[in-house]
Amino acid sequence: MAQILKEEVRERILSSAREEFLSKDYESASMRSIALKSRMTVGNLYRYFKSKEELNLFIVSPTYNKINDLILQLTDSKISLRELNGPLNLKVEDLKRMLDQLGDGLADIYLEHKIEFKILMMHSRINQTIRGWFAGAIEDLILTRFPTVEKTPNLSLISTAYATAVFDGLKEIFVEDTIGREDLKQLVKIYLDSYIQLLEKMDLNDMK
């Protein structure tokens, strides 16, 4: 009976934490507020989760891992959200095909785990990891498309700018709850394809 009660308390904590992380960003959320919503003391909350970071990761890790598995699958395990395992040497048509599949996969994961997906995208450290992945993929694409371009701080800057724009745009799309599954997939495809078209029109051969 005691164990059942503990599981009930744990579920109450997770429900309160999801509400807290969803209504605030990670930095603004507090264990004190989560404890209050869970109808317990802060000290008792720390018996279940040792820190806000542990609690947040417990909630978002399954969704994060699904996204990571999707990226590993689409890139033959060459890259993940955790690290870039060497250059992809992608052509534009290869990236377009990969992003189409990525868009479909992300939409399915989002629709299955809406709250956790949104919380994940609000976590600044994890956001930075995902932006870094996008930036690395874009930089690799530019170096493949323009063999005369050298890897410079300027190239890293423009790649990071593109990655930030892509990621922030996707965040705006995924927070809209009224879009159906197929419309969401199509919207993500159109959005990602618009960036591929921009990259196709880029001329960086003179960039120093």
N, C-alpha and C positions, 0 to 999 in steps of 0.2 A: 504493500500500500504506500509506504514511504517513497519507494522508487517511482511509482506512478505519479505521486504528487510532485516529485522532482522534475519529471519529464513535463508535467503540466506547467510548472514554473518556467522551465527552460523555453518551452514554446511561447509562453507569455512574454518572456524577455525578447525572443527573436521577433515576435510580432511588433512589439514596441520599438525595437531597434530599427526594423524596416521602416516604420512610420517616421522615426526620428531622422534617419539617414536620407529618406526620400524627401522630407520637407525642408531639410537643411543640407548644405554640403558637408563633407566629412569633417572639415576643420571646425565647423560651427556646432556640430552635434556634440552632445555631452553625455557621459555616463550617468551623471546626476539626473538629467532629464529622462533618460531611458529607465532608470530605477524608479523614478516617480510614476512614469506611465505604467510600469510593471507592478506597481503597488508593493515595493520592497525598499529596503535600505540600500544605499550605495555599497556598503560593506558586504551585504548578502549578494549583490550583483557580481562583485568581484570574486566571489566564490565560484561562480559559473564561468566567467570570462575574465581573464587577468588584465585585459586592457581594451580600450576602444578599438585599437587596431586588430586585435585578435577577434573581437566580435564582428567587426566589419568584414574581415577576410573570411570568417566562417560563413557569412551570408553570401558573399559574392564569388567565392572561390569556385563553386561548381559551374557557374555561368562563365567565369573567366577561363576555366579549363576547357569548356566546350568551344569557346571562341579560339583558344589556342590550338586545340585539336583540329579545328576546321582549317586554320592557317597552315598547320603542319601537313595536313592532307593535301591541300591545294598546291603546296610548294615542294612536295616530295621530301618533307622534313628538312628542307634547307634553311628555313627561318621559322621562328616562333615569336610570340609576344615577349618572351624572356630574353631572346638574343638573336642577333643576325649571324648565321653560320656561314658567312662568305657571300660573295656576289651572286646574284641570281642570273645575270646576263640575259635579262628578259628583252624580247622585242615588243614593240607596242601592241601587236595583235595578241601576243601571249599574255601581256598584262591585262588587256581588255577582257580576254576570255576568263582569266583568273578572277578579275574583279566582278564579273557577272556572277560567277559561282559564289564568290565571297558575299556579294549582296544578297543572294538567295539564302545562303546559310545564316547570315546575320539576322535576316528577317525572321527566319524560323526560330532561331534561338531567342530573339526578342519576344516574339509572340508567345513562346512557351514560358519565359521567365521575365515578364515585363518589369516587375518591381526590382528584381535583382540586377537586371540589365541597366536600368536607369540609375540605380545606386552606384553600380560599377563605373558608369560614365561620369559620375559626379565626384569620384575620388581623384584628387589632383595628382597623386603619385602614380596611380595606375594610368591615368590619362596621359601623363608624361611618357610612360613606357609605350603606350599605343602610338602616340605621336612620333616617338623616336623610331618605332617600327615603320610607320608610313614614310617618314623622312628618309630612312635608309633605303627603302624600296624605290622611292622617287629618284634619289641620288644615283642609285645603281642604274635605273632606266636611262637617265640623262647621259651617264658615262657610256652606256652601251649605244645609245642613239647618236651621240656626238663623240667619236673616238679622239678628236683633237682637243676636247675639253679636258682640263686637268682638275684633279680633286683639290679644291681650294676652299678657304673660308667662305668666299662668295657663293660657291656652289652649295655648300652646306646650309647657308642662310636661305637661299631661294628654295631649297628642298624642304627645309623646316617650315617656311612660310606656306608652301603648298600643303604640307602635311597638316598644319594647324587649321587651315581653311577647310580641308577635306573632313577632318575629324569634327570640327565644330558644326559643319553643315549636317553631318550624319546625326549628331546629337539633336539638332533641331527637328530632323525628320522623325527620329525615333521617339521623341516625347509626345508626338501627336497620336492620341489614342483612338481617333475616329476613323483611321485609315484601315481598310480591310487587307487581308493577307496578300492577295495578288496585286492590289494597287500599291501596297507598301513595297513589294519586291520591284515592281516596275519603276516606282519613284526613285528607289535607291540605285537601280541600274542607270536610269537617265542621269542622275546626279553624278555618279562616278564616271560615266562615259563622257560627260561634259569636260571633266578634267583631263581625260585621255586625249580628247580633241584639242585641248589647249596645249598639251605636251607635244602633240603631233605638229602643231604650228610653230613651236618654239624654234628660235635660231640662236644657239648659244656658242657657235663656233668662234666668235670673236671675244668671248668672255675670258678675261685674264684672272 
